[in-house]
Amino acid sequence: MSKKVSSLLEKKDAANEDLTAIRKEAEGTNTTVSGSAETVLIALRLHNLHNLAQHSVKNLFAECPREYTRQT
């Protein structure tokens, strides 16, 4: 095998190693982003549930006659 072919094969191997490293890094980034997105969605669901509960309680007391509500 000539030196030129050998050199090209070494460059190809190095490029493949770089590509593999980049893919692994991208997979790690995707996992991090996916985990962060899941956390945001959970927080949003909790926020929406909290708002729903607040409005439900307000509406419940709004419909109660005044003599049945507790006054402090």
N, CA, C and O of each residue as an XYZ file, in Angstrom:
288
protein
N       0.843     -1.169      0.000
C       0.000      0.000      0.000
C       0.894      1.240      0.000
O       1.887      1.313      0.725
N       0.525      2.188     -0.813
C       1.354      3.392     -0.911
C       1.152      4.288      0.311
O       0.179      4.145      1.052
N       2.090      5.209      0.503
C       2.000      6.136      1.632
C       0.763      7.024      1.508
O       0.133      7.362      2.510
N       0.416      7.401      0.271
C      -0.729      8.278      0.058
C      -2.025      7.573      0.471
O      -2.871      8.164      1.143
N      -2.175      6.320      0.070
C      -3.369      5.551      0.431
C      -3.416      5.349      1.943
O      -4.475      5.485      2.555
N      -2.296      5.031      2.535
C      -2.212      4.850      3.981
C      -2.605      6.129      4.710
O      -3.338      6.082      5.697
N      -2.127      7.257      4.233
C      -2.439      8.546      4.832
C      -3.942      8.845      4.723
O      -4.563      9.329      5.668
N      -4.506      8.545      3.547
C      -5.941      8.772      3.352
C      -6.776      7.879      4.279
O      -7.792      8.318      4.819
N      -6.346      6.638      4.458
C      -7.059      5.726      5.351
C      -6.977      6.206      6.801
O      -7.954      6.101      7.542
N      -5.830      6.728      7.207
C      -5.680      7.270      8.556
C      -6.599      8.478      8.752
O      -7.226      8.625      9.801
N      -6.675      9.343      7.729
C      -7.554     10.511      7.807
C      -9.013     10.072      7.890
O      -9.804     10.650      8.636
N      -9.358      9.052      7.122
C     -10.728      8.530      7.150
C     -11.049      7.981      8.537
O     -12.123      8.250      9.076
N     -10.125      7.213      9.118
C     -10.332      6.660     10.458
C     -10.489      7.778     11.495
O     -11.353      7.707     12.369
N      -9.656      8.795     11.387
C      -9.729      9.920     12.316
C     -11.070     10.647     12.168
O     -11.681     11.040     13.161
N     -11.521     10.822     10.922
C     -12.809     11.485     10.672
C     -13.957     10.648     11.246
O     -14.899     11.200     11.813
N     -13.883      9.319     11.101
C     -14.914      8.451     11.660
C     -14.937      8.522     13.179
O     -16.009      8.522     13.783
N     -13.766      8.582     13.802
C     -13.696      8.711     15.256
C     -14.305     10.034     15.710
O     -15.030     10.084     16.704
N     -14.004     11.112     14.970
C     -14.586     12.419     15.294
C     -16.104     12.384     15.162
O     -16.822     12.920     16.007
N     -16.580     11.756     14.107
C     -18.018     11.653     13.874
C     -18.690     10.858     14.994
O     -19.767     11.229     15.462
N     -18.065      9.786     15.413
C     -18.604      8.980     16.511
C     -18.666      9.806     17.797
O     -19.656      9.746     18.526
N     -17.620     10.568     18.073
C     -17.595     11.421     19.265
C     -18.697     12.478     19.201
O     -19.357     12.753     20.203
N     -18.892     13.062     18.031
C     -19.936     14.085     17.860
C     -21.317     13.463     18.064
O     -22.184     14.068     18.693
N     -21.521     12.258     17.533
C     -22.819     11.582     17.707
C     -23.090     11.293     19.181
O     -24.209     11.490     19.655
N     -22.073     10.825     19.909
C     -22.241     10.543     21.332
C     -22.573     11.818     22.098
O     -23.429     11.816     22.983
N     -21.893     12.897     21.753
C     -22.174     14.175     22.410
C     -23.593     14.639     22.102
O     -24.285     15.154     22.980
N     -24.027     14.459     20.860
C     -25.384     14.847     20.469
C     -26.422     14.016     21.218
O     -27.452     14.541     21.641
N     -26.158     12.734     21.382
C     -27.075     11.869     22.136
C     -27.198     12.352     23.578
O     -28.295     12.399     24.134
N     -26.071     12.706     24.174
C     -26.097     13.229     25.539
C     -26.869     14.529     25.633
O     -27.630     14.741     26.577
N     -26.673     15.396     24.658
C     -27.401     16.667     24.628
C     -28.888     16.418     24.460
O     -29.702     17.059     25.125
N     -29.255     15.494     23.577
C     -30.672     15.173     23.374
C     -31.297     14.646     24.656
O     -32.433     14.990     24.981
N     -30.563     13.817     25.381
C     -31.073     13.280     26.643
C     -31.282     14.404     27.649
O     -32.296     14.433     28.346
N     -30.333     15.326     27.729
C     -30.453     16.458     28.651
C     -31.636     17.333     28.281
O     -32.420     17.718     29.147
N     -31.770     17.649     27.003
C     -32.875     18.493     26.543
C     -34.205     17.796     26.780
O     -35.172     18.424     27.211
N     -34.254     16.509     26.502
C     -35.477     15.743     26.714
C     -35.872     15.750     28.183
O     -37.043     15.935     28.516
N     -34.892     15.549     29.062
C     -35.169     15.588     30.501
C     -35.632     16.960     30.944
O     -36.541     17.067     31.767
N     -35.027     18.007     30.416
C     -35.422     19.375     30.763
C     -36.825     19.676     30.265
O     -37.618     20.298     30.970
N     -37.131     19.238     29.058
C     -38.468     19.462     28.504
C     -39.520     18.736     29.333
O     -40.606     19.267     29.567
N     -39.203     17.534     29.772
C     -40.140     16.777     30.604
C     -40.377     17.505     31.929
O     -41.508     17.566     32.412
N     -39.318     18.052     32.512
C     -39.446     18.802     33.765
C     -40.328     20.027     33.571
O     -41.166     20.333     34.419
N     -40.144     20.724     32.466
C     -40.959     21.915     32.171
C     -42.419     21.521     32.001
O     -43.306     22.210     32.506
N     -42.680     20.426     31.298
C     -44.058     19.982     31.101
C     -44.715     19.604     32.423
O     -45.887     19.910     32.641
N     -43.979     18.948     33.297
C     -44.524     18.590     34.608
C     -44.846     19.858     35.401
O     -45.909     19.956     36.015
N     -43.932     20.819     35.386
C     -44.157     22.081     36.093
C     -45.378     22.808     35.529
O     -46.168     23.379     36.280
N     -45.526     22.784     34.214
C     -46.672     23.441     33.581
C     -47.976     22.757     33.976
O     -48.973     23.427     34.245
N     -47.972     21.428     34.011
C     -49.176     20.694     34.436
C     -49.531     21.035     35.878
O     -50.700     21.247     36.201
N     -48.514     21.089     36.749
C     -48.768     21.440     38.142
C     -49.304     22.861     38.260
O     -50.215     23.119     39.046
N     -48.748     23.774     37.491
C     -49.212     25.164     37.502
C     -50.672     25.233     37.053
O     -51.484     25.919     37.674
N     -51.000     24.526     35.976
C     -52.372     24.521     35.479
C     -53.322     23.897     36.491
O     -54.434     24.390     36.683
N     -52.898     22.822     37.138
C     -53.713     22.171     38.158
C     -53.943     23.118     39.335
O     -55.049     23.197     39.869
N     -52.900     23.828     39.731
C     -53.019     24.802     40.823
C     -54.021     25.897     40.457
O     -54.877     26.252     41.267
N     -53.916     26.428     39.247
C     -54.855     27.467     38.803
C     -56.284     26.946     38.761
O     -57.211     27.648     39.163
N     -56.467     25.737     38.283
C     -57.787     25.132     38.220
C     -58.376     24.994     39.624
O     -59.549     25.295     39.846
N     -57.554     24.538     40.563
C     -58.019     24.382     41.947
C     -58.395     25.732     42.546
O     -59.413     25.841     43.228
N     -57.589     26.759     42.300
C     -57.898     28.093     42.834
C     -59.222     28.602     42.286
O     -60.055     29.107     43.039
N     -59.420     28.473     40.983
C     -60.655     28.963     40.370
C     -61.853     28.143     40.828
O     -62.942     28.689     40.999
N     -61.671     26.850     41.028
C     -62.762     26.003     41.491
C     -63.199     26.407     42.888
O     -64.393     26.481     43.176
N     -62.219     26.672     43.762
C     -62.544     27.087     45.128
C     -63.231     28.444     45.111
O     -64.222     28.640     45.815
N     -62.724     29.380     44.323
C     -63.350     30.704     44.237
C     -64.788     30.581     43.738
O     -65.691     31.217     44.280
N     -64.999     29.767     42.711
C     -66.348     29.594     42.168
C     -67.255     28.893     43.166
O     -68.441     29.212     43.245
N     -66.735     27.968     43.911
C     -67.519     27.262     44.919
C     -68.042     28.243     45.961
O     -69.224     28.225     46.305
N     -67.147     29.102     46.464
C     -67.579     30.066     47.467
C     -68.425     31.176     46.870
O     -69.242     31.768     47.575
N     -68.254     31.465     45.625
C     -69.069     32.488     44.981
C     -70.513     32.030     44.873
O     -71.427     32.854     44.886
N     -70.729     30.721     44.766
C     -72.079     30.175     44.625
C     -72.748     29.920     45.973
O     -73.961     29.714     46.017
N     -71.984     29.927     47.089
C     -72.547     29.673     48.408
C     -73.266     30.934     48.911
O     -72.781     32.050     48.726
N     -74.418     30.740     49.544
C     -75.070     31.900     50.176
C     -74.157     32.454     51.270
O     -73.411     31.699     51.893
N     -74.207     33.717     51.499
C     -73.295     34.383     52.415
C     -73.377     33.805     53.840
O     -72.358     33.735     54.527
N     -74.556     33.396     54.288
C     -74.669     32.901     55.672
C     -73.945     31.571     55.867
O     -73.689     31.187     57.008
N     -73.604     30.849     54.785
C     -72.893     29.590     54.900
C     -71.366     29.724     54.764
O     -70.630     28.751     54.930
N     -70.922     30.913     54.467
C     -69.464     31.107     54.337
C     -68.921     31.614     55.670
O     -69.591     32.348     56.397
N     -67.723     31.214     55.961
C     -67.062     31.594     57.194
C     -66.452     32.979     57.043
O     -65.783     33.257     56.048
N     -66.668     33.816     57.980
C     -66.075     35.148     57.920
C     -65.094     35.302     59.063
O     -65.374     34.897     60.192
N     -63.959     35.878     58.776
C     -62.937     36.053     59.817
C     -62.773     37.509     60.134
O     -61.959     37.868     60.986
